[in-house]
Amino acid sequence: MGFIQWLKEEQPDVLCLQETKAHPEQLEESLVNIKGYQSCWNSGERRGYSGVACYFQKEPLQVEKNLGVEEFDREGRVLISFHENLVLLNVYFPNGQMGEERLAYKLRFYEYLINFCEELKKRYPRLVICGDFNTAHREIDLKNPKANEGRSGFLPIEREMLDRFLSYGYVDAFRYLYPEKVQYSWWSYRTRARERNAGWRIDCFYVSEKLLDDIIDCEVLDHIPGSDHCPIALYLK
C-alpha cells in the first residue's frame, strides 16, 4: 500500500512526518496536495537532509516553523500548529552519532526545546510533542540496552534529557498506557534488524498533564512497512 492510499484509508486528523529530506517543490503535486488535506512543510536549507511536514484535515489556526535559533531553524526540525483545543509540535530531534560536535548540538537542541515548551505551556497548557526523538529512554525501549550504553541514542546524558523533559509535566503516552509493553518503532537497515525485531522505540508522543484525561490510546504500528521507522498513533477524545 502506498503513502497516499494509506492516508486516505486511515484518515488521521493530523499526520506528522519527520526526516522528509525534501522541499515540496521537489515532489509530485499528488504528494503535496492530497485531497482532503492541507500540507505544511519546514525543509532544511541543505537539500536531502532533515525536514518535517504535517498534513491537516482541518486547517490549524496558526502554524509556526521556527524556534527562533538560527542553528536549529536552518535544519527544518520543527512545525508548531495551533488548534482549537491543543498545540502540536512535530519535531525531528537531531541524531548525535556523527561525532562529538553533533552530540553537543543534539543536547543543545533538547535543552532549548524543553525551555521553549515550558514557556509555550504557560500560555497553552494542552501540548503534544511528537516525532523522532532519536533517543531510547529506558532499557525496555530497545532490544540490546547493554550493548548500546556507549552509543548515541542511549547515552546516559541523552536519557537524562528525556527524564528532565518529562519532569516538566509531560508523559510519554505509550509508556503511560503500557508500562511494560515491548514494542519498537525503528530498526537499522544496515543489520536487517527488523527481521529480528532488534529495534528501538525512539518515536514518541509526549503529552502535557492537562491532556491526560483525553488520551484514548497510543499505538506503535509496527506492522506497517515502508521505512526503517514505523508510524505511531495517538488517539484523543
N, C-alpha and C positions, 0 to 999 in steps of 0.2 A: 504494500500500500504506500503510495506516495504522500508527500507532505500535505499537499492541498486537499487530497481526498480524506486524509486523516483529520485535518482541521474541520472540514465540512461535516464529517460524521460525528466527531466528538463535540464540536461546537462549544469550546470553553468561552467563558465571558471575556477572559484575557489570556493571551498566550505570550509568554516571555521567552525570548531566545538569547543565549549568550554565545560569545565567540563566533559571531556571524562571519567575520573575515571578509566583509563585502560592503561596498557602498550601494545604495538602492539603484543607482543609475547603471550599475554593472549587471543587474539582474533582469530577467524577463519580466515584462509587465504583469504576467499572470501570477508571479510570486509576490510582487509588491502590492498589487491591488487585487485582493481576493474578495469576491462578492460576499457582502455581509460583514466585512471587517475594514477597519481603518488601521493602517500600519504606521508606525513611527520608528525611526532609526537614529541611532547615535553611533557613527562609524569612526574608527580611529583614523588619525592623519595618515598613518602608514598603511598602505593598501595590503590586503591579505592578512591583516592582523587584528585581533581583538574585536570589539564592536558588540553592541546589544541592539535588540529590536523588540517591539511589542505589537501585537495585533489585538485591537479592541473591537468588541461587538458594539458597545456603546461608547461614543466619543467622551473621553475624560474632560473634566472641567479645565484642566491645565496640564501641560507636560513640560518638565524641565530636563535639560540634557547635561547639565554641568554641576560639579560640586564647588566650583569657584577656585580650583587649584590647577594651575596650568599643567603640571607634570602628570596629573591624573586625567584631566579633561582631554588632553590630546590623544589619549589612548581609547576614548569612547567606551567607558566602563559602566556608565550609569544612565538609566532612564527613570525619572521620578514622575509618576502620574497621580493626579489628584482626582478623586472620585467623590461621590456624594457622601459615602459613609466610611471611607478609608483613604489612606495614601499608600501607594505601592511603589517600592523601589526594586527595579530589575537591575541586578548587579553582577558583573563579571569580575570577580576578585583576581588579583594578579597571581601568577604562578611564580614560586620562588626557587625553582630548580635550576635556573640558568646561572647560578653563582651568587656570591655574597651581595653584590650590588642589587640584584633583583629581589633577593630575600629582604634586604633593607627597605626597598621600595614597597614590597608587599606589606611589611609591618607598618610602614608609614600610612599606607592606604587604609589598613584596618583601623589604625589609631584615629585617623581623620574621620573615617566614616562613622565610627562609634560616636564620636563627639557631634558630628553632623546630625545623626539620627536623634541624639539626645535633645538637641536644640529643636529639631523638627517636631519631636514628640510633645514638646511643651505646647505647641500650637495645634497639633493634630495627633491626639493620643492613640488613634487607631491606625497603627502602622503594620505593614507587611514588608519584610525584606526577603527577596527570593533571588536564587541564582546559583551559580557555580562558585562556592566558597573556596575551592582549591585547598581545603584543609579537612581532614577527618578529625572529629572532635574527641571521640573516645575509642578505646580498643575494640569495642563491639562494631565500630563503624568501618573497619577494614579487615580483610581476610588474614593478613600476616602482620600484626602490630609489632611484634618483637623485631622482625626483620627490617621494619621501616622506621624505627625510632630515630635514626640519624638522617632521615630523608626529608627534604622539604615537602610539606603536606601533612606531616605528622610530627614535626619538631615540637618539643615542649613549649617553646616560645610562641609558636603559632597556635597551639591548643589553648594556651593561656589567654591569647587574644579572644578566642571564642568564649572562654569562661567569663572574661570581662564583658564581652558583648551581652551575653545572657544575663549577667548580674545587673544590667541596667533596666531590667523589667521586660525581658523577652523570653519566649520559649521556642525551642526547636519543635515545630508542630508534630512532626513524625515521631520523635522520641517522647514527646509529651503523651501521645496516644499509645505508643507501642514501646515501652521502656526496654524490653528485652528482645525485640524482633530484629533478626539479622537480615538486612537487605542492602544491596549496593546499587549505586547509580552511575558508577564509572569503572571501566575495565581497560587496561592498557592494550592498545593494538599490538604493541611490539611483541608481547609474550602470549598472544591469543588468550588473554586472561578470561575473557567472557565464557569460553568453552569450559573452563574450570571453575567459573564463578569466583575467581580470585580478584575481588573488586574492592572499591572504596565507596562509602557514602559521603560524597562531598557536595551534593546538590541539595539545598535545604530551603525551607520556609521558616524564617524567624518571625514570630507574631508577637506584637505587644500584648501585655496582660489585659488591656481593655477589650481585646478581641477574643479572649479565651472562650467565653461562653458562646461565641458564634462558630467555633470550629465544629464541623460535622465529621470530617475525615481528612486524612493526608495519606496519599499513596505514592509508592515508588513503582512506576510502571515498567518493571524490568523485563516484561515480555515483549516490549516494543523495540525492534532493531532499528538500524539506520545510522548509528553513530557510536562512538566509544562511550557516550553518555546515554542514559535513558531518560524519558520525561518523568517528572514528578508532578503531583496534582494536589491542590488544596481546595477543599470544599467548605464554604462558609454559608451560614444562614442568610 
